[in-house]
Each structure stands twice: as C-alpha cells, then as structure tokens.
Amino acid sequence: MSKVLFIAFAIEDVRQRDLLKGQSLHPRVPYEFIDMSVKEP
C-alpha cells in the first residue's frame, strides 16, 4: 500500500522542492514525486 503525502511550500522555498524532486529520481527511495505546483500566478 502506498502512502500519500501533501507538501505545500512558498515560492521562496522552490529550491527545497527541487532537492526533494531530485532525490525521488533515485531508484531506492520509498516514494514517488508528483509535482502539481501551479506554474503561473
């Protein structure tokens, strides 16, 4: 059973979001990263 995690962040924290997204590319991480960020204000 997979777990769902919701992460909200301020636009100033986009670098931390990018780091988490990069970590998700590793084959042994226990999660999948789905980016549903708003791309336009």
C-alpha positions, 0 to 999 in steps of 0.5 A, spaced: 500 500 500 502 506 498 502 512 502 500 519 500 503 525 502 501 533 501 507 538 501 505 545 500 511 550 500 512 558 498 515 560 492 521 562 496 522 555 498 522 552 490 529 550 491 527 545 497 522 542 492 527 541 487 532 537 492 526 533 494 524 532 486 531 530 485 532 525 490 525 521 488 529 520 481 533 515 485 531 508 484 531 506 492 527 511 495 520 509 498 516 514 494 514 517 488 514 525 486 508 528 483 509 535 482 502 539 481 505 546 483 501 551 479 506 554 474 503 561 473 500 566 478 
